């Protein structure tokens, strides 16, 4: 079936083609295509404007991750210290303020950044893998206008979280936790990132950098599933029927912080278990399930939410910063890097 012709009695060929294009919102050349190819061409033309090339996502995600971790690392340090401060020791810290005070007192302000190098080396590839995988999985699932529904965003977020856990998060987080835990000892052994990695691999092999892999996969998978689901839901609500409506960075930041808060309350118990499984005393636990059982038996259910407040502050800031920087960098890359 051809495009509906204009109602003028004897239009010239150029005018007729232009009128037909106006009716269908397509170019004159499109109107001469068979109906099946015309529908495919039209859908592709609409969708290209809203899809993010995985290469751009990897680059933008890496930049966003590097900037974010330099801003928020002190809160991650305090959270990890509180989670490692087990009740049976007895606890060294009375709370967040006491942890900060004693750390600065013993090691100076630089003490709040102990372990930054290991997390920085991991944060850049982690965010790159996360956003690259999400775009790779979500692009085929988007509609003609590039819109992704909420359920599919949950599945794509889950896939992105599992990918970043296996490729980056588990080894880098294990090293980070061991670095921070090492500082708690009376005689720290690790002199820096590469020295620490060398010592860990020498004593425990590569397997020593993959402690708590099950808990890490569960944590990161649920983390990103929740975050991308909430972020996509809020974005779809905000844009409504206008998929081309631009989001101000402040709106992106608010939505990102909301997504971060949802993920904290949704999986902090998994984060506590992961941290224990990656600490210097991980040998005490036979498995992820055994770690959870020992925490419940020895410290009670409230121990699963240790470090929630500092983690909440860090994650909300983290996710807000990452999504804002990511979106802005993608906009810049769209102007400089043509992939359509």
PEKA-V821569 format. One record per backbone hydrogen bond with DSSP energy under -1.0 kcal/mol. CO is the residue of the C=O (numbers start at 1). NH is the residue of the N-H. E is the energy in kcal/mol with one decimal. If there is no record, write none. Layout:
BEGIN
co=CO nh=NH e=E
co=CO nh=NH e=E
END
This chain:
BEGIN
co=12 nh=16 e=-2.9
co=13 nh=17 e=-2.4
co=14 nh=18 e=-2.3
co=15 nh=19 e=-2.8
co=16 nh=20 e=-2.7
co=17 nh=21 e=-2.4
co=18 nh=22 e=-2.2
co=19 nh=23 e=-2.1
co=20 nh=24 e=-1.8
co=21 nh=25 e=-1.7
co=21 nh=26 e=-1.8
co=27 nh=31 e=-1.3
co=30 nh=33 e=-1.8
co=34 nh=38 e=-2.4
co=35 nh=39 e=-2.1
co=36 nh=40 e=-1.8
co=37 nh=41 e=-2.8
co=38 nh=42 e=-2.5
co=39 nh=43 e=-2.5
co=40 nh=44 e=-2.4
co=41 nh=45 e=-2.3
co=42 nh=46 e=-2.1
co=43 nh=47 e=-2.7
co=44 nh=48 e=-2.4
co=47 nh=50 e=-1.7
co=53 nh=57 e=-2.1
co=54 nh=58 e=-2.4
co=55 nh=59 e=-2.0
co=56 nh=60 e=-3.0
co=57 nh=61 e=-2.5
co=58 nh=62 e=-2.0
co=59 nh=63 e=-2.0
co=60 nh=64 e=-2.4
co=61 nh=65 e=-2.5
co=62 nh=66 e=-2.0
co=63 nh=67 e=-2.0
co=64 nh=68 e=-2.3
co=65 nh=69 e=-1.9
co=66 nh=70 e=-1.2
co=67 nh=71 e=-1.0
co=68 nh=72 e=-2.0
co=69 nh=73 e=-1.4
co=72 nh=76 e=-1.2
co=73 nh=77 e=-2.5
co=74 nh=78 e=-2.2
co=75 nh=79 e=-2.2
co=76 nh=80 e=-2.3
co=77 nh=81 e=-2.4
co=78 nh=82 e=-2.3
co=79 nh=83 e=-1.9
co=80 nh=84 e=-2.0
co=81 nh=85 e=-1.1
co=84 nh=86 e=-2.2
co=86 nh=89 e=-1.5
co=95 nh=99 e=-2.1
co=96 nh=100 e=-2.3
co=97 nh=101 e=-2.6
co=98 nh=102 e=-2.7
co=99 nh=103 e=-2.0
co=100 nh=104 e=-2.5
co=101 nh=105 e=-2.4
co=102 nh=106 e=-2.3
co=103 nh=107 e=-2.8
co=104 nh=108 e=-2.0
co=108 nh=111 e=-1.6
co=109 nh=112 e=-1.4
co=110 nh=113 e=-1.7
co=111 nh=114 e=-1.3
co=113 nh=116 e=-2.0
co=115 nh=119 e=-1.6
co=116 nh=120 e=-3.2
co=117 nh=121 e=-2.5
co=119 nh=123 e=-3.0
co=120 nh=124 e=-1.5
co=122 nh=126 e=-2.1
co=123 nh=127 e=-2.4
co=124 nh=128 e=-1.9
co=125 nh=129 e=-2.8
co=126 nh=130 e=-2.6
co=127 nh=131 e=-2.4
co=128 nh=132 e=-2.2
co=129 nh=133 e=-2.6
co=130 nh=134 e=-2.3
co=131 nh=135 e=-2.5
co=132 nh=136 e=-2.1
co=133 nh=137 e=-2.5
co=134 nh=138 e=-2.8
co=135 nh=139 e=-2.3
co=138 nh=141 e=-1.2
co=139 nh=142 e=-1.0
co=143 nh=146 e=-2.2
co=147 nh=143 e=-2.2
co=149 nh=153 e=-1.7
co=150 nh=154 e=-1.6
co=151 nh=155 e=-1.6
co=152 nh=156 e=-2.5
co=153 nh=157 e=-2.4
co=154 nh=158 e=-2.0
co=155 nh=159 e=-2.2
co=156 nh=160 e=-2.3
co=157 nh=161 e=-2.4
co=158 nh=162 e=-2.3
co=159 nh=163 e=-2.1
co=160 nh=164 e=-2.3
co=161 nh=165 e=-1.9
co=162 nh=166 e=-2.2
co=163 nh=167 e=-2.3
co=164 nh=168 e=-1.9
co=164 nh=169 e=-3.2
co=165 nh=170 e=-2.2
co=168 nh=172 e=-2.0
co=169 nh=173 e=-3.3
co=170 nh=174 e=-1.9
co=171 nh=175 e=-1.8
co=172 nh=176 e=-2.3
co=173 nh=177 e=-2.8
co=174 nh=178 e=-2.1
co=175 nh=179 e=-2.2
co=176 nh=180 e=-2.4
co=177 nh=181 e=-2.9
co=178 nh=182 e=-2.2
co=179 nh=183 e=-1.3
co=192 nh=196 e=-2.6
co=193 nh=197 e=-2.6
co=194 nh=198 e=-2.4
co=195 nh=199 e=-2.2
co=196 nh=200 e=-2.5
co=197 nh=201 e=-2.6
co=198 nh=202 e=-2.3
co=199 nh=203 e=-2.2
co=200 nh=204 e=-2.8
co=201 nh=205 e=-1.9
co=205 nh=208 e=-1.6
co=206 nh=209 e=-1.7
co=207 nh=210 e=-1.5
co=212 nh=216 e=-2.4
co=213 nh=217 e=-2.6
co=214 nh=218 e=-2.4
co=215 nh=219 e=-2.6
co=216 nh=220 e=-3.2
co=217 nh=221 e=-2.5
co=218 nh=222 e=-2.1
co=219 nh=223 e=-2.6
co=220 nh=224 e=-2.5
co=221 nh=225 e=-1.9
co=222 nh=226 e=-2.5
co=223 nh=227 e=-2.6
co=224 nh=228 e=-2.6
co=225 nh=229 e=-1.7
co=226 nh=230 e=-2.7
co=227 nh=231 e=-2.8
co=228 nh=232 e=-2.6
co=229 nh=233 e=-2.4
co=230 nh=234 e=-2.6
co=231 nh=235 e=-2.3
co=232 nh=236 e=-2.8
co=233 nh=237 e=-2.2
co=234 nh=238 e=-2.5
co=235 nh=239 e=-2.5
co=236 nh=240 e=-1.9
co=239 nh=242 e=-1.9
co=241 nh=243 e=-1.1
co=242 nh=245 e=-1.5
co=248 nh=252 e=-2.2
co=249 nh=253 e=-2.3
co=250 nh=254 e=-2.1
co=251 nh=255 e=-2.5
co=252 nh=256 e=-2.6
co=253 nh=257 e=-2.5
co=254 nh=258 e=-2.0
co=255 nh=259 e=-2.2
co=256 nh=260 e=-2.3
co=257 nh=261 e=-2.4
co=258 nh=262 e=-2.1
co=259 nh=263 e=-1.8
co=260 nh=264 e=-1.8
co=261 nh=265 e=-2.0
co=262 nh=266 e=-1.3
co=263 nh=267 e=-1.7
co=264 nh=268 e=-1.3
co=267 nh=271 e=-1.6
co=268 nh=272 e=-2.4
co=269 nh=273 e=-2.2
co=270 nh=274 e=-2.4
co=271 nh=275 e=-2.2
co=272 nh=276 e=-2.2
co=273 nh=277 e=-2.4
co=274 nh=278 e=-1.0
co=279 nh=282 e=-1.4
co=281 nh=284 e=-1.8
co=282 nh=285 e=-1.8
co=287 nh=291 e=-2.2
co=288 nh=292 e=-2.2
co=289 nh=293 e=-2.3
co=290 nh=294 e=-2.6
co=291 nh=295 e=-2.2
co=292 nh=296 e=-2.2
co=293 nh=297 e=-2.6
co=294 nh=298 e=-2.9
co=295 nh=299 e=-2.3
co=300 nh=303 e=-1.5
co=301 nh=304 e=-1.6
co=302 nh=305 e=-1.6
co=303 nh=306 e=-1.5
co=305 nh=308 e=-1.5
co=307 nh=311 e=-2.1
co=308 nh=312 e=-2.9
co=309 nh=313 e=-2.2
co=310 nh=314 e=-2.2
co=311 nh=315 e=-3.2
co=312 nh=316 e=-2.2
co=313 nh=317 e=-1.7
co=314 nh=318 e=-3.2
co=315 nh=319 e=-3.2
co=316 nh=320 e=-2.0
co=317 nh=321 e=-2.6
co=318 nh=322 e=-2.8
co=319 nh=323 e=-2.4
co=320 nh=324 e=-2.1
co=321 nh=325 e=-2.8
co=322 nh=326 e=-2.7
co=323 nh=327 e=-2.4
co=324 nh=328 e=-2.2
co=325 nh=329 e=-2.8
co=326 nh=330 e=-2.4
co=327 nh=331 e=-1.7
co=328 nh=332 e=-1.9
co=329 nh=333 e=-2.6
co=330 nh=334 e=-2.3
co=331 nh=335 e=-1.1
co=332 nh=336 e=-1.7
co=333 nh=337 e=-3.4
END
